[in-house]
Amino acid sequence: MGVDPTRASIARVYDAFLGGKDNYEIDRQVRDGVLTEAPYAAHMAVENRDFLIRSVRFLAQQTGITQYLDCGSGLPTAENTHQVVQRVNPDAEVVYIDNDPVVLAHGRALLEENDHTTLVDADIFAPEDVLDNDVVRAHIDFTEPIALLHIGTLHHYEGPADKPAEIMRRYYERLPSGSFVALSHFLDPENEHTPMARRAEEKFRHSPMGSGSFRTMEEIRSLFGDLELVEPGVIRLADWWRDGPRLTPLNEAQHCIAGGVARKP
């Protein structure tokens, strides 16, 4: 399947929110439509990227894990997973999973920078297709702990509301003991910011991109199943081990994306 410039792509819309150049007019239309309802929505993409960087840096520095399975890698930008973890351990193995033709077309050369970084074409919402993929198994040793990343992916699953938790359970069943999971998701904070979250959801889901569901904090916690949450648990991304003191108040969008890191016993 080739790249269709008349259809919005999740990866390209995120790229547009992050100020990148790998996007088309249709993607910018989605971005601008969301911004009319949620003027700070670009901050959700920024928070998501910053959480990715902080969480994988933590995993690389603190857990000893040397293999990373990044589901829904998106288009390459500054500080990709392999760049963060290989700065800590140059021999760390990073396998990116995506089936967006845009990512596969533009990302392979940039993401596959060395012998320890690979991009695989597979459906992240079909765990068996990912975990049984020959290329994945050639690079990932499933007898040793793995870091599984689902950063900003599950809110783009369009189907039964309980399906994302089932998808993650199927991943967890196959992970070796001692593995870690980092996950983030659009949040309905169930407070004065809920109307903005629901307006943004409406724009995302009824745009040419067609997805972008907001779940409550409890619903996001359920995506971790029986895993052991690392402190501070499931929390707004802006509050997950941020790099320094907060000097400015959170804007509305920063209240509307949450996540955490957990360990499989």
N, C-alpha and C positions, 0 to 999 in steps of 0.2 A: 504494500500500500504506500503510495507516494504522499508527498506533502501537498495539502489542499489549502491554498491561500484564501479560499472563500469560507472556510470553517474555522471557528475559534479553537485554539488548542490550550489546554490547561497549562502546559509548560510555557507557551508563548505569553499567555495572559500574566502569569507570575513574572515572567521576564519583563513585561511592560510595567507591572507594578514596581519592580525593582530598578526601573530606569534603564533596562538593557536595550539592545538594538536588534535582537533576534525575534522580532514580532511583526505582524502585519496589521493593516488597518482594522480588520475584523476583531483582532485581539485588543487593540486600543479602544475600540467601541465598547467592548465588554468592560474593560477597566473604567472607562469614563462613565458608563452607565451605573456601575457600582458606586463610583465616587460621588455621583449626584445624590445618592441616598446615604452614603457613609463617607464623608469627606476625608476621614483619616484612614480609610481602608488600606492604603498602601502600607501603613504601619503594621498590619497583620502579616504581610509578606516579609517585611523587615524583621519583625519579631520571630517569625518562623525560621528565617535564615540564621539569625543570631542564636536562637536556641539550638539549632543544628550544630553550630560551631562550638558552643559551650558544652553541649552534652557529649559530643564525640571527643572533645579535648579531655573532658573528665574521664570518659571510658578509656582512652588511650593512656592517660597518666595514672589512673587510680586502680584499674581492674586487671591489667596485664593481658587483656584480650588483644589478639593480633590479627583477627579476621572480622571483616565488617560486610554485612549484606544490606545495602542501601536501596530500599524499595521506593520507586518513583523518584528517580534522581533529578529529573527536570533538566533544563538547559544549564550548561556550565556557567558559573559566575565566580566571583572572587571567593576564596576560601571554600573550596569544595571538600567533601569528606576526606578524600585521599590526601589532600594537601595538609589538612589539620592533623590527621593521625600519623602520616608518614613523617611529619616534622618531629613527632615524638619517637616513632619507631619506623625507620626507613623501610623495613622489611614487612610491615603490616600489609595484609592482603585486603583489598577493597574491591568488591563486586557490586556494580550498579545494575539495577533492574529497571527497565522501562520498556513500554511497547508503543510509545508515542513516536510516529514516524519523524516528527520534527527533531526530537531528541536523538533518534538513531541517525538521522541525516547530519545533524550539526555537532552532536556531542561526542561521537566516537573518537575522532582525532584528538579532541581536547581532553577527554576524560582518560583515554588510554595512554597516559604519558610515560608509563614504565611497565616493567614485567609484572608488577604487583597490583595493577589497576586494570579492571576489565568492565566492559559494558555488555549486558546480555539483554536480548529481546525476549521478554516474557510478561505475562499478565500478573501484576502484583496482587490482584484480587483472587487469584487461583493458586493458593499456596503450594499445592503439589506440583504444578507446572514450574514454579520457581525452584523448589527444593529438590526436585528430581531432574532438573535441567543438567545435561551433560557438562556444559561449560562451567556452570556453578559448582558442580561436584568436583570438577578438575581443579578448582581454585580454593574451595572451602572444605576443610576437614571437619566432618560432622561428628567426629569423636572428641573434639575439643570445643570449648566455649566459643560462642559467636556473639557479636553485637548486631542485632536486627534493628534497622531503622525504618520507621514508618512516619516520616516527618511531613505533615500536611497532606496526607494521602487519603485517609479514610473518609474525610468529609466530601470527597469526590465520588464515593461509591453511591450509585443511584439504584436502589432496590429496597428489599424489606428492611425495616428499621433495625431488626436484631441481627442482620447478616454480618455487619462489620465485626461484632464480637465473636461470631462463629468463625469468620475468616482468621482472626487473630488467634483463636483457640487452636485452629489447625496448624498454624505456625508454631505455637508454643509446644504443642505435643511432640513436635519433631526436633526442637532445640535441645542440645545437650545441657545437662545440669551445669550451673555456673554461667550460663549465657545471660546477656542483658538485652533489654528492649528500650528504645527511645521512641516516643510517640507524641505527636501533637495534633490538635484538632480545633476547628472553629468552635467557639464557646457561646452558648446562651447563658449569660451570667445570672439570669433570673433576678434582675434588679432594674434600676432606672435605665440601664443600657440595653435591655432586652429589645425595645422597639427598633433601635438601630441594627441590632443583630438580625432581627427578622426581616427588616427592609433589605439589608445586604443579601440575606439568603434568597429572598424573592428575586432580586436582580441577578444573582449568580445562577440560580436554577432555571430561570426563564430567559436567560440570555443565550446567544449562540453557543456558549460553552456548555450549558445545560447541567451544571452540578455545583454544589457548595452548600452542604447542610450544616446547621449549627446545633450542637448537642449541649445538654446541661453538664455541669461538672460531674454529677453522679453517673450520667451516661458515659462520659469520657473515662471515668474510673473503671467502669465495667469492661472497657476494652482491654484492660490489663489482666482480666481474669483473676487467677489465684497467684500471680507473681508477687514477689516481695518488693514493694515500692521503696525506692531510695528517697530519703528525706530531701526536700520537704513534701514529697508525695506529688499528687496531681494538683497543679496550681497554675495561675496565669503565667504564661511564658516570661513576661516581664519581671516576675518575681523568682524565677528558677535560677538561683545562684548567679545573679547578675554580677557584672565585673566591678562595680563600685557603688557608692552611695547614689541614691536618686536625688537629683537636684531640681528636676522638673516634674510636675504632676503627670500622671498617665492621661493620654487622650482616650477618647471613647473607644476607638478600635483596639487599643491595647488591653482593654478589659474583656475582649471578645475572642481571645485565642489562648488555649491552655494545653498542658501536657505534662509529661514527666518521664522518669527513667525507672525501670524495675528490673529485678533479677529473678531468674528461674532457680529455685532451690536445687 
